[in-house]
Amino acid sequence: MKKNLWLLAIAQGLFLTNNVVFIAINGLVGLSLAPAAWMATLPVMGYVVGGAMSTGLVARSQQRWGRKVSFQLGLVVAVLTVLVCAFALHIQSFWLLVAGTVAAGYYSANGQLYRFAAGELAPPSFREKAVSLVLAGGLIGAVIGPNLANYTRDTVGLPFLGSYLALALVALLSMVFMAGIQFPPEPPREKGASSGRPLGEIMRQPVFVVSTIGAALGYGVMNLLMAATPLAMDVCGMPFSDAALVLEWHVIGMFAPGFFTGHLIKRFGVLTIMGVGVALNALCIAIALSGQDLHQFLIGLFLLGVGWNFLFTGSTTLAMQAYRPEEKDKAQAAINFAVFAVMALSSFASGALVTTQGWTLLNLGSLVPVGLTGAALIWLGLRQRNGSATAAEARNG
């Protein structure tokens, strides 16, 4: 179990390396190629739109071929699509770049399932810690991603062309680690056997609703602010090395807590830890509104990363209470579709808002999804408390 989890954690880290580099460079490359400045983050949006479009296809491939084959297929797509992006930059084609990032979304949709696979590699008593540990593998992306983008920026003639080529090597390396993981065999399904409850019934459960809101809006706020940060720092006249430093500490904040978030969830409860994540998001926005110096970008984005970790790890753990084993493919696909849909909207909004309305308005707008997430957690907490009280009265009655 430990060997499989560590290998999956490494694969998670290499997946996040891809994501961090994409976020770091796609907005700037898009800004250099786009017909209009407000279209700069369309390549970032394309990546998450492609992920949303691929969730159903990935779910079917997971169901038909199992985790390992589907994950390796996603990595093959990663290699091919970053080469398309490199070619698009070489010929200065903005729309081919967007098309390449949309196709790369298939890899992203696969990678989003690594965390659920972690829960299946461990016994139920260790599930929270397994999810947390694999997410902690994102620290690899925190260290490698921004530095890879920075150091490969000018290794080939055009700025960032070398960064795209380096990502192909990252995906190939991930394929090697993925090959060593032994996933549990899929239980045989007889023809005509039930696949569990209808998806609509699963989605109507309060615990499913809140876990999806926490994952989707938590990711949306994080993506909204993270995707806009390199652009905002560029507007402030800061060098790309500063933006890489801020992104490095942001991703450290996203994944370093993974070594202990599972312990915190077991001790204090999943809703409490998710609530702390909401509070950290609000604190990040307060710091961002206080000024636009390097330390404010750095501290704010670091806290945003920690808040995302608490919300996302908690949401993943909470979601596992909402579906049965035979329902996992469709339930996980529905959650990830919601995540990608919100990320697509936030990716587009980040570029449009920061280039037309400014950093301040962008942060003020982020308070809306943060508040909605907090309200959803309070609602579920009250429902569970009332349900426990009713059950206790029934036992004592």
C-alpha positions as CSV (number, residue, x, y, z in Angstrom):
1,M,0.0,0.0,0.0
2,K,2.7,2.5,1.0
3,K,4.7,1.9,-2.2
4,N,1.6,2.4,-4.3
5,L,0.7,5.6,-2.5
6,W,4.2,7.1,-2.8
7,L,4.3,6.3,-6.5
8,L,0.8,7.9,-6.9
9,A,2.0,10.9,-4.9
10,I,4.9,11.3,-7.3
11,A,2.5,11.1,-10.3
12,Q,0.4,13.7,-8.6
13,G,3.4,16.0,-8.2
14,L,4.3,15.6,-11.9
15,F,0.7,16.3,-12.8
16,L,0.8,19.5,-10.7
17,T,4.1,20.4,-12.4
18,N,2.2,20.4,-15.7
19,N,-0.6,22.5,-14.2
20,V,1.6,25.0,-12.6
21,V,3.7,25.6,-15.7
22,F,0.5,25.9,-17.8
23,I,-0.9,28.5,-15.4
24,A,2.4,30.3,-15.2
25,I,3.0,30.6,-18.9
26,N,-0.2,30.2,-20.8
27,G,-1.6,33.6,-19.7
28,L,1.6,35.3,-20.7
29,V,2.0,33.4,-24.0
30,G,-1.7,34.1,-24.6
31,L,-1.2,37.8,-23.9
32,S,1.6,37.9,-26.5
33,L,-0.4,36.1,-29.2
34,A,-4.0,37.1,-28.5
35,P,-5.8,39.5,-30.8
36,A,-7.0,41.5,-27.7
37,A,-5.7,41.7,-24.2
38,W,-8.9,40.5,-22.6
39,M,-8.4,37.2,-24.4
40,A,-5.1,36.5,-22.7
41,T,-6.3,33.7,-20.4
42,L,-8.3,31.9,-23.0
43,P,-5.5,29.2,-23.2
44,V,-5.9,28.8,-19.5
45,M,-9.6,28.5,-19.8
46,G,-9.2,26.1,-22.7
47,Y,-7.3,23.7,-20.4
48,V,-10.2,23.5,-17.9
49,V,-12.9,23.6,-20.6
50,G,-11.2,20.6,-22.1
51,G,-11.2,18.9,-18.7
52,A,-14.9,19.5,-18.3
53,M,-15.6,18.1,-21.7
54,S,-13.5,15.0,-21.0
55,T,-15.0,14.0,-17.6
56,G,-17.6,11.7,-19.2
57,L,-15.1,10.2,-21.6
58,V,-12.6,9.6,-18.8
59,A,-15.3,8.0,-16.6
60,R,-16.1,5.5,-19.4
61,S,-12.4,4.7,-20.0
62,Q,-11.9,4.1,-16.3
63,Q,-14.9,1.9,-16.2
64,R,-13.8,-0.1,-19.3
65,W,-10.1,-0.4,-18.8
66,G,-9.5,0.4,-15.1
67,R,-7.4,3.1,-13.4
68,K,-4.0,2.2,-14.7
69,V,-4.7,2.1,-18.5
70,S,-6.8,5.2,-18.3
71,F,-4.2,7.1,-16.4
72,Q,-1.5,6.1,-18.9
73,L,-3.7,7.1,-21.8
74,G,-4.0,10.6,-20.2
75,L,-0.3,10.9,-20.0
76,V,0.0,10.0,-23.7
77,V,-2.4,12.8,-24.4
78,A,-0.3,15.1,-22.2
79,V,2.9,14.5,-24.3
80,L,1.1,15.0,-27.6
81,T,-0.8,18.2,-26.6
82,V,2.2,20.1,-25.1
83,L,4.0,19.4,-28.4
84,V,1.0,21.0,-30.2
85,C,1.2,24.0,-27.9
86,A,5.0,24.3,-28.6
87,F,4.3,24.2,-32.4
88,A,1.5,26.8,-32.0
89,L,3.9,29.1,-30.2
90,H,6.6,28.5,-32.9
91,I,4.2,29.5,-35.7
92,Q,2.6,32.2,-33.6
93,S,-0.9,30.8,-33.8
94,F,-3.1,31.8,-30.9
95,W,-6.1,29.6,-31.8
96,L,-3.9,26.5,-32.3
97,L,-2.6,27.2,-28.8
98,V,-6.1,27.3,-27.5
99,A,-7.0,24.1,-29.3
100,G,-3.9,22.4,-27.8
101,T,-4.9,23.4,-24.3
102,V,-8.4,22.2,-24.8
103,A,-7.2,18.8,-25.9
104,A,-4.8,18.7,-22.9
105,G,-7.9,18.9,-20.7
106,Y,-8.2,15.1,-21.2
107,Y,-5.0,14.7,-19.2
108,S,-6.3,17.1,-16.5
109,A,-9.6,15.2,-16.2
110,N,-7.5,12.0,-15.6
111,G,-5.2,13.6,-13.1
112,Q,-8.2,14.9,-11.1
113,L,-9.0,11.3,-10.3
114,Y,-5.6,10.5,-8.7
115,R,-7.0,11.7,-5.3
116,F,-10.0,9.3,-5.5
117,A,-7.7,6.5,-6.6
118,A,-5.6,7.2,-3.4
119,G,-8.7,6.4,-1.3
120,E,-9.0,3.1,-3.0
121,L,-5.4,2.1,-2.4
122,A,-5.9,2.2,1.4
123,P,-8.2,0.6,3.9
124,P,-11.2,2.8,5.1
125,S,-9.5,3.7,8.4
126,F,-6.6,5.2,6.5
127,R,-8.6,6.8,3.6
128,E,-8.4,10.5,4.8
129,K,-4.6,10.2,5.3
130,A,-4.2,8.4,1.9
131,V,-6.0,11.2,0.1
132,S,-4.0,13.8,2.0
133,L,-0.7,12.1,1.4
134,V,-1.2,11.8,-2.4
135,L,-2.3,15.5,-2.6
136,A,0.9,16.3,-0.7
137,G,2.8,15.0,-3.6
138,G,1.9,18.2,-5.3
139,L,4.9,19.7,-3.4
140,I,6.9,18.3,-6.3
141,G,5.0,20.6,-8.6
142,A,5.4,23.5,-6.2
143,V,9.2,23.2,-6.4
144,I,9.7,22.0,-10.0
145,G,6.8,23.9,-11.7
146,P,7.7,27.6,-11.3
147,N,11.4,26.9,-11.5
148,L,10.9,24.8,-14.7
149,A,8.9,27.6,-16.2
150,N,11.6,30.2,-15.2
151,Y,14.7,28.3,-16.2
152,T,13.4,26.9,-19.5
153,R,11.8,30.2,-20.5
154,D,14.7,31.2,-22.8
155,T,16.4,27.9,-23.6
156,V,14.9,27.8,-27.1
157,G,14.6,30.8,-29.4
158,L,11.1,31.9,-28.5
159,P,10.2,32.7,-24.8
160,F,8.5,29.7,-23.1
161,L,9.0,27.4,-26.1
162,G,11.5,25.4,-24.0
163,S,8.9,25.2,-21.2
164,Y,6.4,23.4,-23.4
165,L,9.0,21.0,-24.6
166,A,10.1,20.3,-21.0
167,L,6.5,19.4,-20.1
168,A,6.6,16.5,-22.6
169,L,9.6,15.0,-20.7
170,V,7.7,15.5,-17.4
171,A,4.7,13.5,-18.8
172,L,7.0,10.7,-20.0
173,L,8.6,10.5,-16.6
174,S,5.2,10.3,-15.0
175,M,4.4,7.3,-17.2
176,V,7.4,5.4,-15.7
177,F,6.1,5.9,-12.2
178,M,2.5,5.1,-13.1
179,A,3.7,1.8,-14.6
180,G,4.9,0.7,-11.1
181,I,1.5,1.2,-9.3
182,Q,-0.6,-1.8,-8.6
183,F,-4.2,-0.7,-8.5
184,P,-6.8,-2.9,-6.9
185,P,-8.7,-5.0,-9.6
186,E,-12.1,-3.7,-10.6
187,P,-14.8,-5.9,-9.3
188,P,-16.3,-8.0,-12.1
189,R,-19.6,-6.7,-13.4
190,E,-22.1,-9.1,-14.8
191,K,-24.0,-8.0,-17.8
192,G,-27.2,-6.2,-16.8
193,A,-25.9,-5.8,-13.2
194,S,-27.0,-2.7,-11.4
195,S,-24.7,0.4,-11.5
196,G,-26.3,1.7,-8.3
197,R,-28.7,4.6,-7.8
198,P,-29.5,7.1,-10.6
199,L,-27.0,10.0,-10.7
200,G,-29.8,12.5,-9.9
201,E,-30.6,10.7,-6.7
202,I,-26.9,10.7,-5.7
203,M,-26.6,14.4,-6.5
204,R,-29.6,15.4,-4.4
205,Q,-27.9,14.2,-1.2
206,P,-26.9,17.2,1.0
207,V,-23.5,15.7,1.6
208,F,-22.9,15.4,-2.1
209,V,-24.1,19.0,-2.8
210,V,-21.8,20.5,-0.2
211,S,-18.8,18.4,-1.1
212,T,-19.3,19.5,-4.8
213,I,-19.7,23.1,-3.8
214,G,-16.6,23.0,-1.6
215,A,-14.5,21.4,-4.4
216,A,-15.8,23.5,-7.3
217,L,-16.0,26.9,-5.6
218,G,-12.8,26.3,-3.7
219,Y,-11.0,25.5,-6.9
220,G,-12.7,28.3,-8.7
221,V,-11.5,31.0,-6.2
222,M,-8.0,29.6,-6.2
223,N,-7.9,29.5,-10.0
224,L,-9.4,33.0,-10.4
225,L,-6.7,34.6,-8.2
226,M,-3.8,32.3,-9.3
227,A,-4.3,32.7,-13.0
228,A,-4.6,36.5,-12.7
229,T,-1.5,36.9,-10.5
230,P,1.2,36.7,-13.2
231,L,-0.7,39.2,-15.2
232,A,-1.3,41.5,-12.3
233,M,2.4,41.4,-11.3
234,D,3.4,42.1,-14.9
235,V,1.2,45.1,-14.9
236,C,2.9,46.2,-11.7
237,G,6.3,46.0,-13.5
238,M,7.6,43.0,-11.6
239,P,9.9,40.5,-13.4
240,F,8.7,37.0,-14.2
241,S,11.1,35.6,-11.6
242,D,9.0,37.3,-8.9
243,A,5.8,35.7,-10.3
244,A,7.6,32.3,-10.4
245,L,8.5,32.8,-6.7
246,V,5.0,33.7,-5.7
247,L,3.6,30.7,-7.6
248,E,6.1,28.4,-6.0
249,W,5.0,29.5,-2.5
250,H,1.4,29.3,-3.5
251,V,1.7,25.7,-4.6
252,I,3.7,24.9,-1.5
253,G,0.7,26.2,0.5
254,M,-1.5,24.0,-1.6
255,F,0.2,20.8,-0.9
256,A,2.6,21.0,2.1
257,P,-0.5,20.7,4.5
258,G,-1.2,17.4,2.9
259,F,1.1,15.7,5.3
260,F,-1.2,16.6,8.2
261,T,-4.6,17.6,6.8
262,G,-5.9,14.0,7.1
263,H,-4.9,14.0,10.8
264,L,-6.8,17.3,11.3
265,I,-9.9,16.0,9.6
266,K,-9.9,12.9,11.7
267,R,-9.5,14.9,14.9
268,F,-11.7,18.0,14.3
269,G,-14.1,16.8,11.6
270,V,-14.3,17.4,7.9
271,L,-16.7,20.4,8.1
272,T,-14.5,22.2,10.6
273,I,-11.4,21.9,8.5
274,M,-13.3,23.0,5.4
275,G,-14.5,26.0,7.4
276,V,-10.9,27.0,8.2
277,G,-10.2,26.8,4.5
278,V,-13.0,29.3,3.8
279,A,-11.6,31.6,6.5
280,L,-8.1,31.4,4.9
281,N,-9.5,32.3,1.5
282,A,-11.1,35.4,3.0
283,L,-7.8,36.3,4.7
284,C,-6.0,36.0,1.4
285,I,-8.4,38.4,-0.2
286,A,-8.0,40.9,2.6
287,I,-4.2,40.8,2.2
288,A,-4.6,41.2,-1.6
289,L,-6.8,44.3,-1.1
290,S,-4.3,45.9,1.3
291,G,-1.7,46.5,-1.5
292,Q,0.3,45.3,-4.5
293,D,3.8,44.8,-3.2
294,L,5.7,41.5,-3.6
295,H,5.2,40.4,0.0
296,Q,1.4,40.9,-0.3
297,F,1.2,38.8,-3.5
298,L,3.4,36.1,-1.8
299,I,1.6,35.9,1.6
300,G,-1.8,36.2,0.1
301,L,-1.2,33.4,-2.5
302,F,0.4,31.2,0.1
303,L,-2.7,31.4,2.4
304,L,-4.9,30.9,-0.7
305,G,-3.0,27.6,-1.3
306,V,-3.5,26.4,2.3
307,G,-7.2,27.3,2.2
308,W,-7.6,25.4,-1.1
309,N,-5.9,22.3,0.5
310,F,-8.3,22.3,3.5
311,L,-11.3,22.7,1.2
312,F,-10.3,20.3,-1.5
313,T,-9.1,17.5,0.8
314,G,-12.1,17.9,2.9
315,S,-14.5,17.9,-0.1
316,T,-12.9,14.7,-1.4
317,T,-13.2,13.0,1.9
318,L,-16.8,14.2,2.3
319,A,-17.8,13.1,-1.2
320,M,-16.7,9.5,-0.4
321,Q,-19.7,9.3,2.0
322,A,-22.1,10.1,-0.8
323,Y,-21.7,7.1,-3.2
324,R,-21.3,3.3,-3.1
325,P,-18.4,1.5,-4.9
326,E,-20.5,0.7,-7.9
327,E,-21.5,4.3,-8.2
328,K,-18.0,5.9,-8.0
329,D,-17.4,6.5,-11.8
330,K,-20.5,8.5,-12.4
331,A,-20.4,10.3,-9.0
332,Q,-16.7,11.3,-9.4
333,A,-17.3,12.4,-13.0
334,A,-20.2,14.7,-11.8
335,I,-18.0,16.2,-9.1
336,N,-15.1,16.8,-11.5
337,F,-17.4,18.3,-14.2
338,A,-18.6,20.8,-11.7
339,V,-15.0,21.6,-10.7
340,F,-13.9,22.1,-14.3
341,A,-17.0,24.1,-15.2
342,V,-16.3,26.6,-12.4
343,M,-12.6,26.6,-13.2
344,A,-13.4,27.4,-16.9
345,L,-15.5,30.4,-15.9
346,S,-12.9,31.6,-13.4
347,S,-10.1,31.3,-15.9
348,F,-11.8,33.4,-18.4
349,A,-13.0,35.9,-15.7
350,S,-9.5,36.3,-14.3
351,G,-8.0,37.5,-17.5
352,A,-11.0,39.7,-18.5
353,L,-11.3,41.3,-15.0
354,V,-7.6,41.9,-14.3
355,T,-7.0,43.5,-17.7
356,T,-10.2,45.6,-17.8
357,Q,-11.3,46.2,-14.2
358,G,-8.1,45.7,-12.2
359,W,-6.8,43.5,-9.3
360,T,-9.0,45.2,-6.6
361,L,-12.3,44.4,-8.3
362,L,-11.1,40.9,-9.1
363,N,-10.6,40.2,-5.4
364,L,-13.8,41.9,-4.3
365,G,-15.7,39.6,-6.7
366,S,-14.0,36.6,-5.2
367,L,-15.8,37.2,-1.9
368,V,-19.0,36.0,-3.4
369,P,-18.0,32.3,-4.0
370,V,-16.1,32.3,-0.6
371,G,-19.3,33.4,1.1
372,L,-21.5,30.9,-0.7
373,T,-19.1,28.1,0.3
374,G,-19.2,29.2,4.0
375,A,-23.0,29.3,3.9
376,A,-23.2,25.8,2.4
377,L,-20.9,24.4,5.2
378,I,-23.1,26.0,7.9
379,W,-26.2,24.6,6.3
380,L,-24.9,21.0,6.2
381,G,-23.6,21.4,9.8
382,L,-27.0,22.4,11.1
383,R,-28.7,19.6,9.2
384,Q,-26.3,17.0,10.6
385,R,-26.7,18.4,14.1
386,N,-30.5,18.4,13.9
387,G,-30.4,14.9,12.4
388,S,-28.2,13.7,15.3
389,A,-30.5,15.3,17.9
390,T,-33.5,13.6,16.3
391,A,-31.8,10.2,16.2
392,A,-30.8,10.6,19.9
393,E,-34.4,11.5,20.9
394,A,-35.7,8.5,18.9
395,R,-33.3,6.2,20.8
396,N,-34.2,7.7,24.2
397,G,-37.9,7.9,23.4
